[in-house]
Structures are given as C-alpha cells and as structure tokens.
Amino acid sequence: MKVNRSLLYLGALLLLSLAFFQIKGGLDQPNPSATSGKPTGAPFTLTSHQGEVSLSDFEGQLALIYFGYTWCPDICPTSMLFLAKAVNSLPDDLCDQLQPIFISVDPKRDSPERLADYVDFFEAGILGLTGEEDYLAKLAKQYGAFYRYVEIDSAMGYAVDHTSDFYLVNSSGKLLATLPHSISGEELQAVLIQALENQL
C-alpha cells in the first residue's frame, strides 16, 4: 500500500503544533491543584551576579525558563543537561535568538554568585536569576509552576519539591508553551526551532 507523503507531512506538522501549544505538566508535579486558572506567564525583574535583569532586556528574543534550585540532587542538574544539549544543538542563527534562564526558588541559599557558578557548568549560556521569596512565589504561580520547602533530616535542613517543566516565553513575558520534563530532546528542539523561526 502506497503511503501519501503529503498526509504524513501534514500529520507531523499537526503533532508539532499540538506539542507547541498544548503540552502541559511534568513528571515532578508535587501538587497540581496548587495552581489555579490558566497560566499566562509574566514579565519580571530578578537579580543575577551582575545586577538586576529584566525579561524585557531580551527584546526580539525568546526565553526558555526553568524554576529550580542549585541544591537539587537530581532533577535540576538532569534538566539543565537536557536543556543545554537542546540549546547547543540549535543552528547558530537561532541559538542567538534564545536565552535560557534558570530561576532559583531557594534565595536563602542560592546567592547570585552561586547561581552564576552553577549555570556556567552547563556551558549553554544559561542565566541564573533569583529574587525575594514573595516575588518568586507570585511569579511561579503566573507561569503555572509550583514549589514548596520540605524539612529533611540532613545537614541541608530542607529540600524544595518543585515542578520540572520548561517555560517558553517572549520578552514581554507571554507564555508561548509549557514543555514537560518528559519531552524528548528531538521534540524540544523541534518546538524551539519552530518558535524561533516564527520570531525572525
């Protein structure tokens, strides 16, 4: 039986569009009911090791955002390696149009300097940011992210349960896509390429 290549191509485009606009949730969602309403994203101003950084500083670019913390033993470093591989695999002209951002929700322990050292390890131009606890809580909710501090019996004192999704936004803070931790590298790269080409 001969397969119509045009139909296959249209089917692939449809699946990609669904991934771009509708992918939600992740493997590490401690409390899905904690966020209410449809997340829209939001503009923000946070702190890096070089001072204040606003999302609007990246006009004409897209940002790929992840909420986590540097003391995370497994999910965050795995996610950052995954993100770095996807970003570094992009064509050079598209890579320049994307700013990966790691937002720490543990400002008590994650100083801007510690964040800078942490993200530099992954060699993908990731920007490490943090801010005041109340501001971070509100911002995370606007993106549909959730986190909570959990006491543990160790020298660390506490851990942070958190969602492990990626959030793709434009420089005005509009949420374009929520990409789950379970997305494959090929799917993530395809979504990024489509979004970035649409920006050009």
N, C-alpha and C positions, 0 to 999 in steps of 0.2 A: 504493500500500500504506500502510495507516494504522499509524503507529508508536505503541506503547503508552508514554505519558509516564511512567507509574509504573516501567516497566522501565528507561527511560533514567535516571530519577532514582536508582533503586537501583544502577545501573551506575556512576553518577558518585560515589555515596557509597562504593562498594567501591573505586574507584580512589583516592579521597581517603584512605581508611583504609590502603591499601597504601602510599601516599606517606608517611603519618604514622608508620607502624610499621616499614617495611622499607627506606626509602631509605637507601642506603649509598654511600660512596665519593665521588670528585670528579674533576675534570679534572687536578688538580695533585697527584697522589699519587706522590711520588718512589720510595717503596719499600713497597708494600703488605704485604710479608712481615715488615716490621719490627715490626708489632703482632700479638700472638698472643692467642687467646682472644676471647670476646665482650666488647666494651666495655660498661661499666655506668655510667660517669660516677663522680663522687665529690664530696663536699663539699670546700671549700678555704678557705684564708685567704691572701690576697695583699695587695699594697701598692698604694695609689693615692696621688695627690699630697696627699690629706688624711689618710693613715694607713692602718692595716690595715682590710681589708674582707673579711668572710666571706660565703659564699653564703647562709648561714642568716640573714643580715641582711634578706633579701628574702622573709621568710615570707609565704606566701599569694600569691606572685608566681611567674612563670616567668622563666627567664633564657635568652637566646639568645647563645651563646658562640662566639667566633671566635679561633683561635690564629694569630698573625702577628707582624709587626714593622714599625715605622714607616719603616724604610729601604727597605722593599719597593717596587720601582719600578712595579709594575703590578697584580699580583693583589690585594694588600691594599686599596689605595685603591678599586679597582673593586668589590671585595666589600663594602667599607664603604658606598659609594654605593648599592649594591644593597640592603643591609640597611636603610640609612636610609630609602630610598624605601618599602620594605615596612612598616617601623615607623610612619612618618609617615602612611601610608595607612589605618592601623587606626582604627576608631571610638575616640573619646576614652576611653570607659569601659574598653575592652580595652587600649588603649595604656598606661594607668596600671598595668596588671597585668603588664607585660613589661619586664624590664631587659636591654637589650643590653649585652654585655661583650666588650671586646677584650683578650685576654691576650697580652702580648708575650713571645715566647720568645727575645728578644735583650736580656737585662737589662744587659749590659755597656754598651750604647749607649742603650737606652731607659730613661731615668730616669722616675720617676713624673710629674715636671713636663713632660717632653717628651711623654709619653703623653697627658696632660691636654690639651695644646695640639693634639695630633694628632686626638683623637676629637672635640674641640669643633668642629673644622672641618666635620664632617658633620651637625651640628645635629639629632641624633636622640637625645640623652640617653645616648649610649654611655659606659660606664665603662671607663677604661683601667687595667689592672692588670698587675703583674709580680711576680717573686719570685726566690728563689735558683735557680740553674741546676738543681741536683739535684731540687729540689721540682717545678720546671716539667716536667722530663723525666718524672718519675713521673706527674704529673697528666695530661700529654698522652697518655701510654700508657693511662691509665684511661678516657680519652674516645675512644681509637682514633685520635688524631691523631699525626702523625709530622713530625719536622723534623730537619734536620742542617745544620751550618755548612759552607760551601764556600768555600775560598780563591779569590779572583779577583784579576786583575791590574788593580787600580784603587786610587784613594785610599781607597775604602771598606775594603779589606783582605779582607773576606769578605762573602758573602751567606748567606741562610738559605733552603734548599729546605724547603717545608712543604706539608702538606695545606691545602686551601682549603674545607673543609666548615664548616657551621654546626651547632652542637650545642644542642638544646633540652632544658633540664633544669628540675626543680623545685628548691625551696630546700634540699632535703636532698641534692641532687646526683644524683638518679636521672635517668639518661639516657632521655628520652622519645622522641627522634628524632635521627637524623643526617641532615642535609639537604645534598645535594651542591651544589657550585658551579654545576652545570649546571641546577639547578632554575629554573623560570621565576618571575617576580615574582608572577604570579597564583597559582601553586601554593604558593609560600612564604606568601603572605598567607592562602590558604585553610587551610593547615596551622596557622598561628598562630591564626587565628580559632577553629578547632575546638578547639584545645588550651586556649586562654584561656577560651572559653565553658564548657568542662568544669570549669575551676577555680572558676567562680562558683557 
